[in-house]
Amino acid sequence: IYVSVLPQDQHILMFWEVLDEFSAKEKALFIRFVWGRSQLPRESEFTQPFQLQAFPSQAQNQDDLLPSAQTCFFSLSLPKYSSKDIMNTRLL
């Protein structure tokens, strides 16, 4: 689910590319960051969809900002990073 962002936004497309390049361990750490647990529940028990939302900042350059997770809502507020390298660094 996308909140105040579009699936075709540059930083959202970069996010999916970066996440796809994560190792299994890095993906588990990411899940822990956004979900508060190291693994997802079984699909039949999973009722909360993952949300990507706009980062609450109007700064022109968001490269120094860190993403924010709301674990109760399985949600990630993602700054508009200017490159995949910066995004990868900030997400790890």
DAQUIUR-V418885 format. One record per residue. N is the residue number from 1. NEAR is the number of other ideal C-beta (glycine too) atoms within 12 Angstrom. Layout:
n = [N	N]
near = [NEAR	NEAR]
This chain:
n = [1	2	3	4	5	6	7	8	9	10	11	12	13	14	15	16	17	18	19	20	21	22	23	24	25	26	27	28	29	30	31	32	33	34	35	36	37	38	39	40	41	42	43	44	45	46	47	48	49	50	51	52	53	54	55	56	57	58	59	60	61	62	63	64	65	66	67	68	69	70	71	72	73	74	75	76	77	78	79	80	81	82	83	84	85	86	87	88	89	90	91	92]
near = [16	23	23	17	25	14	14	11	22	19	35	29	22	28	35	23	19	27	28	15	19	22	13	12	12	19	22	17	20	34	25	18	28	33	27	19	19	16	16	22	15	8	8	7	10	14	12	19	16	26	24	33	28	24	31	17	18	11	14	11	14	25	22	16	25	21	34	23	26	21	18	12	21	27	28	35	29	41	34	31	31	20	18	23	16	25	34	22	19	30	33	20]
